[in-house]
Amino acid sequence: MLGETSVSTTNSAKKFVLADKFLTWHSWVLLGYALCGRGFSYWGIPPAYIGEITLFFGLITLSINKSIPKILKLPQTWFLIIFMLWCCINTIPYFPQYGLDSIRDAALWYYCSFALIIAALLVGKPHRFIFIINQYERFSRIFIILMPFIWFISRTISLPRVPGSSLEIITLKPADTMTHLSTITAFFIGSNLLRLQSSFFILGFLINLAVVGINANRAGMLAFLNAFFIISFTKYKSSKIWKILTILVFIILLVFITNPEIFEPLFVRISSIFLNNQTGQGTKEYRLEWWTYLINTTIFGDYFWTGRGFGFNLGAGTGFDPLGDGRVRNPHNGHVTVLARAGVPGLVLWLLIQLSWAGTILAKYLQCRAKGQTKWAGIFLTLLAYWVASMTVTTFEVIIEGPTGGIWLWTMYGVGLAAIKIYKTHPEILT
């Protein structure tokens, strides 16, 4: 009997160690995606890239920890599982015809597994939630300090290419970078967990905004503005937000008086979001026409229930192929992609998993703020800011369909599920 107890204890310890190792590994992978972008996503041996390797590692870890039942009490978990099953049903029949293209497109839904993995591991041992927060705190410091240099290098120096790929080892997308910058800002202002002096953070924030923000595309700028509005609206009494706004307005006015022409490209890109102008108007109209076609032929056509499936090229297959080589497979709008590939039921499930999660996160934030639980409130605000920025980018770019944005999104989704559950059962771990 003693021997059996010893073996059981040893096996349990191994499970905990493996889970902790996975979370550490996954933290480094997320850092790689944030700092190197698409270049990092091609690390590995095709088709076993770094994202798929990490997913396989996570599924093994999850299978031996058996902590899924603890998150099945959350309705968001069931919405997510049903969404994955529905998309799987719309993938399997197309695999014989499209082969690896079906698997490639299916990343849109099988990356959801990261949400289940992260949520289950954190809820299974709540102290890991503190570990994840500490890891994000380290990530925030690294990002704020290094990103301006990395961005500048990637834009001015010809870097080596990833073996077997045409991409450079650092291939950053402005929208992803602006999403991270807005989320880190929410973490700094809302949680008081970022160990940086206000003056140092504000300096780093302004440098990042100057280096990346001025060069950002429409999706990146709109994502940042939306998230920053949420932060400012919810934390309008915070001295930190007023310091940032005051310094930012002062610098903008000073530069505008000195050299107003420097802001012209930025004004043009911002105005192109809401107004018709020459810059990007062709791309804007092309996308709207494509989205309209997919919406009409799905909702009012023959693809209402199952969509066109995962594997079908939504660009070349529908006559919308901007590059003429079939590389643009998705319509630069994740919501429309879900509709086109999984039909109206898939879109309904997609809206359920997103809005139910965001609504609960917002409700928990308001609850924590009312109770004066500032650290918990800051965590929920950070998650909400990330979701707002990510969903904005999803509306204009291919994000959830790939690992750079998809793995980040579903990781944060999983952290949110864990936060909802742990706040209910173990609120004392973050006081």
N, C-alpha and C positions, 0 to 999 in steps of 0.2 A: 504494500500500500504506500509506503514511504517512497519507494522507487517510482511508482506511478505518479505521485504528486510532484516529485522532482522533475520527471520528464515533462509533465504538463506545464510546470513553471518555466522550464527551459524553452519549450515551444512557444509559450506566450511571450517570453522575452524576445525571441527571434522575430516574432511578428511585429512587435513594437519597434525593434531596431530597423527592420526592413522598411516600415512605414516612415520612420524618421529619415532614413536615407533617401527614400523616394522624394519626400518633401524638400530636402536639401537639394537634391539633383534637379528637381522641377524648378526650384527658385533660380538656379543658375541658368537653366534653359530659358526661362522667362526674361532674365536679364539679357541673354544673348539675342533674343528676338527684339527686345527694345533698343539695344545699342547697335545692332548690326542689320536689323530688318530682314528683308527677303534673302539676302546673302546667307544669313545664318540658317534659314529654313532648308537650304540645299546641302547642309552638312550630312554626311552619311553615304550609304551605298544604295542607289536606286533599286527598288522603291522604298527601301528602309531608311528614310530620312530621320533627322533628329526628332521631329515631332512624333512620328510613328513609333520610334524606339522608346520614347518617353511614355507614350500611351500604352504600349505593351508592358513596360515596367510597372505602370500604375495599375493596370488590370490584374497583373499577377499579385501585386501588393494587396489590392482590394479583395481578391478571391480568398486569400488566406487570413484576412483580418475579420471577415464576416460581420462588418458593421453597417451594412446597407439597411437592415430593418430599422435602425434608429432614425433614419431620415425619411422613411416611407410614411411617416405620420404627417409629413408636410405635403399639402396638395400640389405645390410647385414641382416636387419630385415626380409625382404621378403624371403631371402634364408633360414633363420632360421625357419620361419613359415612353408614354403613349406617342408623343411626337416622333421619337426615334424609331419606334416600331412601325409607325405609318410610313415614314420615309424609307425604312428598310424594305417594306412591302413594295415601294415604288422604285427600288434599286435592283433587287434580285432578278426580276424578269428581264431586265435590260443588260445584265452582265454578259450573257452569251453573244449579244449583238455588238456591244460597245467595249467590252473587256475592261482594261485598266481605266478607261475614261469614266466608267461607272463608279469605280472606286475613288477616282480623283474627285469627281463631283460629290460623292457621298461624304467627303470630309465636312461638308456643311452640317451634317447631322451626327456623324460618329465622333467628331470632336466634342460633342455634348457629354461624352463619357468622362471628360475631365471634370465636369461639374459634379458628377456622382462620386468620382474618386476622391476629389478634394473634400467635398462635404462629408462623406462617410468617414474618412480618416480623421478629420478634425473633430467631428462629433464623437467618434469612438474614443478619443482621448483629448478632452477639452483643453489641456494645457498646450497642445499643439497649436491652438488658435493664437496664443501669445507668441509662439515661435513664428507663425506666419506674419503676424503684425511686425515683429522685430525684423524679419526678412524684408518686408516692404519698406520699413524705415531705412534699412541699409540701401535698398534699391533706390529710394528717393534721393539719398545723399549722393550716391554714385551717379545717378542720372543728371542731377542738377549740375554737378561739377564737370562731368566728362562730355555731356552731349554737345555743348557748343564746339569743343575741339573736334569731336568725331564728325559732326555735321560739316564743319569747315574742311576737314581733311577729305571727306567723301565727295565734296563738291569741287575741290581744287586739284586733287592728286589722282592720277590713274592707278587704281589699286589692283592687286592680283585678283584673278577670277577664281571662283569656287570650281574645283576640279569637276569636269563633266557638265558644267553649266556655263551659260553666257553672262551670268551675273557676277559683279564684283563682290568681294567678301563683305563689304559694307554697302548695302543698297537700302537706304532709308526712304520711307514714304512720309511726307510732311504730316498727313492726317494722323498717322499712328503716333508720331512724335508729339503733336499738339494734344492728342488724347491723353497721353501720359503726363504731359506738363500740367494740364488742367486738373487731373486727378491728384497729382502730387500737391498741387496748390490747395485742393480741398483737404487733403490729409494734414497739411501744415496748419491751415487756418482753423480747421474744425476739431482736430483730435488732441493737439498739444503733445503728440507722441514723436514728432520729428525733432531729433536732437540737433537742431541748428539755430543759432541766434537769428533773431528777426532780421537784423541788418544784412547778415550773410545770405540768408535765404532770398530776401528781396533783391539783392544784387544779382544772385544767380538766376532768379526768376526773370529779371529784366534782360539779362544777357541772353538767356535762352529765347525769350520772346523776340529780341532784336535779331538774333541769328536765324532762328527757325521761323518765327511768325511772319516776318516780312517776306520770306520766300515760300510761305505755305500756300497751298491751293485753296480753292473755295471750300471744299469739304473740311479741311483742317481748320480754317479760320472759323467757320460756322460752328464746328464741334467745340472749339475752345470758347467762343462767345456764349454758346448755350450753357455749357458747364459753368463758366465763370459767372453768368447771370444767376444760376441756381445757388452758387456759393455766396455771391453778394447778397442775394435776396434773403437767404436763410441766416446769414451771419452778419447782417447789417450793423449790429451793435459791436462787432469785434474791432478792436483797435488795429489788428493786423490787416484786415481788408481795407481799412481807411488809409493806412500807411501806404499800401500798395497802390491804391487808386490815386492818392495825392501825388506820390512820386511819379507815377505813370503819366498823369495828366500834365504835370510840370515839365517832364522830359519831352512829351509830345508837342506842347506849346513852344518850348525852347527850340526844338529842331525845326518845327514848322515855320517859326519866325526867321530862323537862320537860312534854311533851305527847303522851302515848301515842296519843291519838285520831287524830293526823295519819297514822299508819300503817294505820289501819283499812281505807281503800279499797284500799291495796296488798295487805294480807293477804287481803282478800276475793277480789281478782283472782287472786292466786297460788293460793289454796286451790281456786278454781273450776277450775283446770287438772286437779287430781287428785281433788277431792271434789265431790259434788253440793251446790249451794247455789242461792240465788235469783238471784244475779248471773250473767247470761248463760247460765243453764241451758237456757232455751228454745232459744237459738241453738245451743248445744252439742248438744242432743238432735236438733234439726232437721238439723244437718250430719251427725251420725252415721247418722241414718236415710237421708239422701240418699246418703252414701258406701256404705252397705250395699246399697242398691238398685242402684247403678251397678256395684259389685263383683259382686253375684250375677247380674245380668242380662248381664254381660260374660263372666265366667269360666264360668258355668253356663248361659248363654243363647245367643242367636243371634249375638252380637257378639264371640265368642271371637277370631277371626282378625283382623278389620279394625276392630273397634270401631264407633262411630257416625260416625266421620269428622270432619273439620274443616269447620265451617260449621253443623252441627246445634247448636241451643240446648239445652245439657244441663240448663238450668233449666226453662224453659217446656215443652220437648219431653218431659220425663219427669215432669211434674206437680209439680216442686219449684221454685216461683217465689216466693221470699220477699217480693219487692216488688210482684209482680203486674203488672209491666210488661215483663218479658223482659230487663231490663238485666243481671241476674245470670246469666251464660251458663256459668259454671264453678263447680264445687262447693267452692271454697275449700280445695282440696287438690291440688297440682300432680301428685302421683303418681297419684291417682285420675283426674285429668283425662287424663293420658297413657293410662292403661288404657282409659278410656271412649272416647277418640277414636282410639286406635291399636291397641286390642286387646291381648291377652296378649303377642304378639310385640313390640309397641311397648313394653310395660312391661318385658319382659326386657331389651331393648336399653337402655332408660332406666336400669335398675339396673346394667347392665354399664358404661355410660359414667360413671356416678357413683361406683360402688364401686371400679372399677379405677383411676380417677383418685385418689380419696381414699386408697386403699390404697397406691398408689405414692408419693403425697406424704408419707404417714406413714412409709413405709419409708425414703425419702430423708432425712426429718427425723432419724430414729433413726440413720441412717448418718452424717450430718453431725455430730450431737451426739457420737457415739462417737469421731469423728476430731478433735473440737475445732474444727470449722469453724463458728464461732458465727454468722457473718453468713448463710451459706447455711442453717443450721439455723433462724435467725430468719425467713428468707423462707418456708421450707416450713411453719413453724408458723403464720405469718400466713395463708397460703393455706388451711391446714387449719382454722383458726379461722373464717375466712370461710365455708368450705363447711359446717361444722357449723351455724353460725348461719343461713345461707341455706336449708339443707335443713330446718331446724326451722320457719322461717317458711313455706317452701313447703308444709309439711304442714297449715298452718292458714289460709293466705291465698292470694289470687291474686297471685302474684309473677312466676313464670317466664312467665306468659301475657302480660305487659306489658313495656314498655321500661324502666321505672324499676328493676325488679329483674332482669328478664331480661338486659338488656344488661350490667349489672354482673356478673351470675353468669357469663355466657359469656366476658366479658373476663378475669375472674379464672381461669376454666378455661383459657383460652388462655395466660395468663401461667404457669399451672402446667405446661402441656405444654412451653412454652419452657424453664422452669426445669429440668424433668426432662432435657431434651435438652442444654441448655447446661452443666448441672452435669457431665454425662458427657464432653462434648467440650472445654469451656473453663472448668474449675472455677477457674482462676486469675484470672478477671475479678472475682471477689468474694472477696477475701481480707482 
